[in-house]
Amino acid sequence: MAEKWGDEIRVVKVDTDEEPALSSMLQINGLPTIMFVNADKTQPAQRVEGLLPAETLNDIIGGMLTGAGGSTPE
């Protein structure tokens, strides 16, 4: 996703074994857990657990960037 969306998004990976306090605070119980945090702080974060197809990830990211139903970059 980072390669596809470039500077439009920031991808951060957290090792739950190395960051148990953060994992507990974010209530990460299953892996993978993906949290989508919008730059617009008035928008709630979205959270999903488990593997998602790339198309679904693109739809979520596109929706957050456009504020609508989502789109994928060309």
C-alpha positions in Angstrom: 0.0 0.0 0.0 2.8 2.4 0.8 4.3 1.9 -2.7 0.9 2.3 -4.4 -0.3 5.4 -2.5 3.1 7.1 -2.0 3.1 10.2 0.1 -0.7 10.1 0.4 -0.5 7.8 3.3 1.9 6.7 6.1 2.3 3.1 7.0 3.6 2.2 10.4 4.3 -1.3 11.6 4.3 -2.0 15.3 5.8 -5.2 16.7 3.4 -6.2 19.5 6.1 -8.3 21.2 8.3 -5.3 21.4 5.5 -2.8 22.3 3.2 -4.6 24.7 2.0 -1.4 26.4 0.9 0.1 23.1 -0.7 -3.2 22.0 -2.6 -3.2 25.3 -3.7 0.4 25.0 -4.9 -0.2 21.4 -6.6 -3.5 22.5 -4.8 -5.5 19.9 -5.8 -9.1 20.5 -5.5 -10.7 17.1 -2.9 -10.4 14.3 -2.9 -8.8 11.9 -4.7 -5.8 13.2 -4.9 -2.8 10.9 -5.8 0.6 12.1 -6.7 3.4 9.7 -6.2 6.8 11.3 -7.5 9.8 9.3 -5.4 13.0 9.2 -8.7 14.7 9.9 -8.8 14.3 13.7 -12.6 14.8 13.7 -12.9 11.4 11.9 -12.9 8.2 13.9 -10.2 5.6 13.3 -11.2 2.5 11.5 -10.0 -0.9 12.7 -10.0 -4.3 11.2 -8.6 -7.6 12.4 -7.5 -10.4 10.0 -6.2 -10.4 6.4 -7.9 -8.2 3.9 -7.6 -8.4 0.1 -5.6 -5.5 -1.5 -8.8 -4.3 -3.2 -10.5 -3.8 0.2 -7.5 -2.0 1.6 -7.5 0.3 -1.4 -11.2 1.0 -1.0 -10.8 1.9 2.7 -7.8 4.2 2.0 -9.4 5.8 -1.0 -12.5 6.5 1.0 -10.6 8.1 3.7 -8.6 10.3 1.3 -11.6 11.4 -0.7 -14.1 11.4 2.2 -16.5 9.3 0.2 -16.9 5.8 -1.2 -13.3 5.3 -2.1 -11.1 5.3 -5.2 -7.9 3.7 -6.1 -5.0 5.5 -7.8 -4.3 4.8 -11.4 
